[in-house]
Amino acid sequence: MLKRSIAAAGAALFLAGGLVTMLPATAQASSNQDNPLEGTDPAATGCGVGAYVVKAWDMRNAVYHEVQGLAQLVYSPSCGTNWVNVYGFTPGNTYTVVLTSSVQHRQAWAAAVGAGEDEATPQSYTPGSTCVDVLWRIQNTSTRFVEGESTTRVC
């Protein structure tokens, strides 16, 4: 299971308000705008069961011209939710991902710091072919210099 703590100082640049709540494992997705799964942990709600990677991005450092991380957009058909896993490969960098949902109009973010670190955003209610935007960024932890970033819309 991926850790849910946020461990990066640079990640605060992407913080957007939102209350995180935990639901029992039997929680089901509904169709309202204030879905109870919004902002929750997919493993704790059971949404991770049967989920699959929709798209993955190599996080390429533009300064050193090498892949230094990985971001994965995951979808749970049983819950109608998305989240993004982020993996850092290089010490001294912060790897940040932001998931923006066009249904909830909210952002979920996560950051991994250094080699071997992994994190995931809270999930967002995004049923069916709902579009989401995924931003990933590599930032030098010491200098805060952005060494690579990209944004992609997935529908």
N, C-alpha and C positions, 0 to 999 in steps of 0.2 A: 504494500500500500504506500502511496506517495505521501510524503509529509505535507501538512497544511499550514505550517508556520511561514511567515514572510521574514526573510533573513537578509534583506538588502536595503541599504540606505538610499541608493539611487532609485529604487522602485517607487518611492513616495511621489515622484513626478507624475505618476499615472493614477494616483489614488482618486477614486470617485466615490462619493458617499454610498452607504448601503448597510443595512443591518443583516448580519449573518445569523441564521437560526439553524438548529439541528432538528431533523425530523426522524421519527422511527423508521426502521427498515421497511415497513409496509407502505410507505408513502407512495401515492400515485399522482401522476401529472394531471392537471386540469387545464381548461382552456382560458382561464381568466388572466388578465394582465398582471395581477399580483399573485402569481403562482406560488404555492408553498415550497416548491423545490428551488426557487430562485435564491442563489447565494449559499447553497448547502454543499456538503461534501458528498460526492457521488457514491463513495464506498459506504458511508454511514447510512445512506438512504436506500441502498440496494441498486442504484442506477448504474453502477459499474458492471453489473452482470449483463452480458450480452452486448455491451458497448463495443464500438469499433472505431479505428482511426479513419477519419474522413480524408485528411490531408496532413502531410508532414513537410516541414521546412528545415533544411540545413541552415543553421545560423552562421553565416559567413562573415568573418572579420575582414572588413574592407582595407584596413591598414596592413595586415599581415597576409591577406589573400589566402586564408585557410578556414575550413569549417571548424568552429569552436563550440558549437552547441546544437541542440535539436529542439524544435517545437512541434507538438502533435495536437491537432484539433480532433477531439473525440466526440462521438454522438451516441446517445443512449436511445434506441427506438422505443423501449418500454416506458421511459419517462419523458421523452421529448426534450432532452436537455443536451447542451454542449458544454465542454470545458477544454482547457488547453494544458497539456503537460509540457514542462520545460526542463531540459537537461543541460547542465554546464560541463564543459570538457577541459577548460583551461584555468589554472589558478590565477588569481589577480583580476578576474573579470566578474561582472554581475550580468546575469542573463535575465531579462524581463520580458514577460508576455502580457498583453492586454487583450481581453475578449470583449467586444462590444456587440450587444444583441439589438437587432432592429425591432424586436417585439417588446422587450422590457425597457429599452432605452437606458440601459445601465451598463456599467463596465465592471468586469471582474479581472483582477490582476494577480500575478504571482512572480516571484523572482528566485533564482538559484544563484548562489555565490560560489564560484570556483569549481575546480575539478571534482567530479563524482557527486555533485549536488543535484537534486531533483526536487521539483515542486509542481504544483498544479493549481490552476485557478479554481475558485468555487464554480459550481455549475450554473448555467443560465437556461431558463426555459425558452427553447427555440424549436418548436414542433415542425416536423416535416421539412419543407424546403425553405424555411426561414433563413434569411441572410444574416451572417455574422461577419464582423471585421476582426482580423487577428493582426496585432502589431507585435513584432519581436524586436528586441534591441540588445546589443552587446555594448557594455560600458566598462571602461577601465575603472576598477574600484578605487584606486588611489587618486587619479587625476580627474575622474568623472567624465573624461573625454569619450564621446560616443564613437565606437569603432565599427559599427554596422547596425543597420536597421531596415525593416521592410514592413509594409502593411498590405494585406491581401483580403479581399472580400470573397467569401465562400457562400454560395446559395444552394 
